[in-house]
Amino acid sequence: MRIEVDVEACVSGGQCVLAAPEVFDQREEDGVVVVLDATPPDGLAEAVREAAVRCPARAIRVRP
């Protein structure tokens, strides 16, 4: 799995961090998403997919 994020589309909602804090964080200055691990282990796949679904801006894409 590979994660792609459109930081321009991010609205700093923080839902990704709530769903998968091991994979996502937010910048201090503006809350925009930061990907901590663009290729997370399979054990986090469900949480990463949940983060993508929760994203209000649909800024997160999960690729195989």
PyMOL commands that set and color helices and strands:
alter all, ss='L'
color gray80, all
select helices_A, chain A and resi 15-19+42-54
alter helices_A, ss='H'
color red, helices_A
select strands_A, chain A and resi 2-5+24-26+33-35+60-63
alter strands_A, ss='S'
color yellow, strands_A
deselect
rebuild
show_as cartoon
